[in-house]
């Protein structure tokens, strides 16, 4: 979970910076920085869970 939280913090910063640089709007930068990374962080968490589940179900390759 710590990995997910640190990823979210970095993502918030990147989302704000890119949006602000593209639009010049602090409000829009803040809105995008809160909404997009929050959604993406949830998706990332479930992606990690699905990936681990898929890895655990892999069959060894036949020799």
Buried (B, 14 or more C-beta within 10 A) or exposed (E): EEEEEEBBEEBBEEBBEBBBEEEEEEEBBBBBBEEBBBEBBEEBBEEEEEEEEEEEEEEEEEE
